[in-house]
C-alpha cells in the first residue's frame, strides 16, 4: 500500500496517495515509516503544517529510521517549509 501511495504522489494524485498513507498509519500506528510517507505526501502537496506534524510523530517514534529518510528526500526542503510557515 505504501508503494502505491508513492506512485500516486509521483503522479501528483495526492488525495489517492493520502488515502493509502492514512490506511498504513491506521494499520501500523507505531511505525515511523507511515508517518514519514504521509508527511512527504503532505509536503509535496504544500500542506507543510500537516507534514511537520507527521515528521514530528515519526521522529518521536523512531528517530534512527525517520531522520535519514527525511534528510535524503530532495522533493522537500527545510527552506520551503520554513517560508510557508512564516
Beta strands, then each sheet from edge to edge (+ up, - down):
end
